[in-house]
């Protein structure tokens, strides 16, 4: 029993509280890039109305905006969205996302979108007239920077990426919004590389190690005021002195360090920042041991 209690305490930072706005992803019936569906009971609980703009938060710090509609066939703990929205949030069926009202979304002055290269191979004609104009016409669709959306027209399906929005990072495309689509198509390889970026969600198990990194490295970077309140200086270049750098060769540390360190991907820091505090990977155990022998402060 004591061992189980210690395990619970060691991984307490990884727990997520049960919240009414955290919902399970389900396949959409209406294949619309701009729409998600909730049960009417859930919409009432979250104080949402049909047609409201909502902000969705998925994995790897990805966010997007959509229009919410009610659907009585949806369970109260689920949300329906199509494949395009799921990809933008980096989630799959059965994953959990959070949703909240986003009433501050403004009408866009202009947006810049570009097609994905392999979806326009051999395609001729004006992309704006054939695809973008009918897609946005009188639809008042919300768009978010870096999102991808699919448009069908002229017997083809073309994917577009939102390069920029004004205002940023999201807006509603109104009838007077200027839509720019000039420029070289976006390479599919670049998008797939972004999709394959490593995050905490890609690591299976290793809960104690993840909890230690979150508590000793990520927490000071995200909430430095907690440490400043007790007199500990914290910044991106100076972590608490209790962060020691003795990562011995082991499978779980290799998982956390590979792909330029999963941690860095999640807290938007560069590896060089941690090198200033002598955080060594398992690739240099001799240097780590030497640093530890000298005190590691």
C-alpha positions in Angstrom: 0.0 0.0 0.0 2.8 2.4 0.9 4.5 1.8 -2.4 1.3 2.5 -4.3 0.8 5.8 -2.4 4.4 6.8 -3.2 3.8 6.1 -6.9 0.7 8.3 -6.8 2.5 11.2 -5.2 5.5 10.8 -7.6 3.2 11.2 -10.6 0.7 13.6 -9.2 1.8 16.4 -11.5 0.7 14.4 -14.5 -2.9 14.1 -13.3 -5.6 16.1 -15.1 -8.7 17.2 -13.2 -12.1 16.1 -14.4 -13.5 19.1 -16.2 -16.8 19.5 -18.1 -15.1 21.0 -21.1 -12.8 18.0 -21.6 -14.4 15.7 -24.2 -13.7 12.5 -26.1 -13.2 12.9 -29.8 -15.6 11.0 -32.1 -16.0 10.8 -35.8 -18.2 13.5 -37.4 -21.3 12.7 -39.4 -21.2 16.1 -41.2 -17.9 16.3 -42.9 -17.3 20.1 -42.5 -13.9 21.5 -41.7 -15.4 24.4 -39.6 -18.0 22.5 -37.5 -17.9 20.4 -34.4 -21.0 18.8 -32.8 -22.0 18.5 -29.1 -25.1 17.3 -27.3 -27.6 19.9 -26.4 -27.1 19.0 -22.7 -23.4 19.6 -22.9 -23.9 22.9 -24.8 -26.3 24.1 -22.0 -23.7 23.1 -19.4 -21.0 25.0 -21.1 -23.4 27.9 -21.8 -22.9 27.6 -25.6 -25.4 28.4 -28.3 -25.9 27.0 -31.7 -23.5 28.7 -34.1 -21.1 30.0 -31.4 -17.4 30.1 -32.2 -15.4 27.9 -29.9 -11.7 27.3 -29.3 -10.4 23.7 -29.3 -7.2 22.6 -27.7 -5.6 19.3 -28.6 -2.2 17.8 -28.2 1.2 19.3 -28.6 -0.2 22.8 -27.8 -2.3 22.8 -30.9 -5.4 25.0 -31.0 -8.0 25.8 -33.6 -11.4 27.6 -33.8 -14.7 26.1 -35.0 -18.4 26.6 -35.1 -20.4 24.5 -32.6 -23.7 22.9 -33.5 -26.0 20.6 -31.4 -26.6 17.0 -32.2 -28.9 14.9 -30.0 -27.2 11.7 -31.2 -23.9 12.7 -29.5 -23.1 11.5 -26.0 -22.7 14.2 -23.3 -19.0 13.3 -22.9 -18.1 13.3 -26.6 -17.5 15.8 -29.4 -17.7 15.1 -33.1 -15.2 16.5 -35.5 -13.9 15.5 -38.9 -10.5 14.2 -39.9 -9.2 17.7 -40.9 -10.0 19.2 -37.5 -8.5 16.2 -35.7 -5.3 16.6 -37.7 -5.1 20.3 -36.9 -5.3 19.4 -33.2 -3.0 16.4 -33.5 -5.6 14.1 -32.0 -7.2 10.8 -33.0 -10.5 9.2 -32.4 -10.8 8.5 -28.6 -8.4 11.2 -27.6 -9.4 14.0 -25.2 -9.6 17.7 -26.2 -10.8 20.8 -24.3 -13.3 23.2 -25.6 -14.2 26.8 -24.5 -16.3 29.6 -25.8 -14.3 32.1 -28.0 -16.5 35.2 -28.4 -13.6 37.5 -29.1 -13.0 36.1 -32.6 -13.1 39.1 -35.0 -13.9 39.4 -38.6 -10.7 39.1 -40.6 -9.3 41.9 -42.7 -7.2 39.5 -44.8 -5.9 36.0 -44.8 -3.2 34.3 -46.8 -3.7 30.7 -47.8 -1.6 28.4 -50.0 -2.4 24.9 -51.4 -0.5 21.8 -50.5 1.7 20.9 -53.5 0.6 17.3 -54.1 -3.1 18.2 -54.2 -2.7 20.7 -57.1 -0.5 18.5 -59.3 -1.7 18.9 -62.9 -4.4 21.3 -61.8 -5.0 24.3 -64.0 -7.3 27.3 -63.6 -7.9 29.9 -60.9 -7.8 28.3 -57.5 -9.7 31.2 -55.9 -12.6 31.1 -58.3 -12.9 27.3 -58.4 -12.2 26.4 -54.7 -11.8 29.3 -52.3 -14.6 31.6 -53.3 -17.4 29.0 -53.1 -15.9 27.6 -49.9 -15.9 30.9 -48.0 -18.9 32.6 -49.7 -21.4 33.8 -47.0 -20.2 31.0 -44.8 -18.5 33.1 -42.1 -16.0 30.3 -41.4 -13.4 30.8 -38.6 -9.8 30.0 -39.6 -6.7 29.7 -37.5 -3.1 30.3 -38.5 -1.2 27.1 -39.6 -4.4 25.1 -39.9 -5.1 23.0 -43.0 -8.6 22.7 -44.6 -9.9 20.6 -47.5 -12.0 22.1 -50.3 -13.8 20.1 -53.0 -14.6 21.6 -56.3 -14.1 20.9 -60.0 -14.0 17.1 -59.5 -11.0 17.6 -57.2 -10.2 17.9 -53.6 -7.5 20.5 -52.7 -5.9 21.1 -49.3 -5.0 24.6 -48.3 -2.9 25.9 -45.4 -3.6 29.1 -43.6 -0.3 31.0 -43.7 -1.4 34.2 -42.0 -4.4 35.9 -40.7 -5.2 39.5 -39.8 -6.0 39.7 -37.0 -3.8 36.9 -35.8 -3.9 34.0 -34.8 -7.5 33.4 -35.8 -10.4 35.3 -37.4 -13.7 34.8 -39.2 -13.7 35.1 -43.0 -16.5 37.5 -43.7 -17.6 38.7 -47.2 -15.3 41.7 -47.1 -12.2 39.7 -45.9 -9.5 39.8 -48.6 -8.2 36.3 -49.4 -4.7 36.1 -50.8 -3.6 32.8 -52.4 -0.5 33.9 -54.3 2.8 32.1 -53.7 4.5 28.7 -54.1 2.5 25.7 -52.9 3.4 24.3 -49.4 5.5 21.1 -49.6 3.8 18.0 -48.2 7.1 16.9 -46.7 7.2 20.1 -44.5 3.8 19.4 -43.2 4.5 15.8 -42.5 7.6 16.7 -40.6 5.5 19.1 -38.4 2.9 16.3 -37.8 5.7 14.0 -36.7 7.1 16.4 -34.1 7.6 14.6 -30.8 5.6 15.5 -27.7 4.8 14.1 -24.3 1.9 12.2 -25.8 4.2 10.1 -27.9 5.9 8.5 -24.9 4.3 5.4 -23.5 4.9 4.7 -19.8 7.9 6.4 -18.0 5.4 8.2 -15.8 7.9 8.8 -13.0 10.5 10.2 -15.3 8.0 12.4 -17.1 6.8 13.7 -13.7 10.3 14.5 -12.6 11.0 16.5 -15.7 7.7 18.3 -15.5 8.3 19.2 -11.9 12.0 20.1 -12.0 12.4 21.6 -15.4 9.1 22.5 -17.0 7.3 23.9 -13.9 10.0 26.5 -13.2 10.0 27.6 -16.9 6.3 27.9 -17.1 5.6 29.2 -13.6 8.7 31.0 -12.4 6.6 33.1 -9.9 6.2 30.0 -7.8 10.0 29.8 -7.3 10.5 33.5 -7.0 8.1 33.6 -4.1 10.5 31.5 -2.1 13.6 33.3 -3.3 14.8 31.0 -6.1 15.9 32.7 -9.3 14.4 31.1 -12.4 14.7 31.9 -16.1 15.1 30.1 -19.4 18.9 30.4 -18.9 19.0 29.6 -15.2 17.1 26.6 -13.8 16.8 25.8 -10.0 20.1 24.5 -8.6 18.3 21.3 -7.7 18.1 20.3 -11.3 21.0 17.8 -11.6 22.4 16.5 -14.8 23.4 12.9 -14.5 21.3 11.1 -17.1 22.8 7.7 -17.2 22.5 5.4 -20.2 19.0 3.9 -19.8 16.1 3.2 -22.1 13.6 5.6 -20.5 16.0 8.6 -20.7 16.9 7.8 -24.3 13.2 8.0 -25.1 13.0 11.4 -23.5 16.1 12.8 -25.1 15.7 11.5 -28.6 14.5 13.8 -31.4 16.2 16.9 -29.8 14.5 16.1 -26.4 10.8 15.8 -26.1 10.8 18.4 -23.3 12.2 21.1 -25.5 9.4 20.4 -28.0 6.8 21.1 -25.3 8.2 24.1 -23.6 9.6 25.9 -26.6 13.2 26.1 -25.4 16.4 25.2 -27.2 18.8 22.6 -26.0 21.5 25.2 -25.6 19.6 26.7 -22.8 19.9 23.5 -20.8 23.5 23.1 -21.7 24.2 26.2 -19.7 23.0 24.3 -16.6 25.2 21.3 -17.6 22.3 19.0 -18.4 24.0 16.2 -20.2 22.4 13.4 -22.2 23.3 9.8 -22.0 25.6 10.3 -25.0 28.2 11.8 -22.7 28.1 9.8 -19.4 31.8 10.5 -18.7 31.2 14.3 -18.6 28.1 13.8 -16.5 30.0 11.7 -14.0 32.7 14.3 -13.8 30.2 17.1 -13.3 28.5 15.1 -10.5 31.8 14.4 -8.8 32.5 18.2 -8.6 29.1 18.9 -6.9 26.8 19.4 -9.9 25.7 22.8 -8.6 
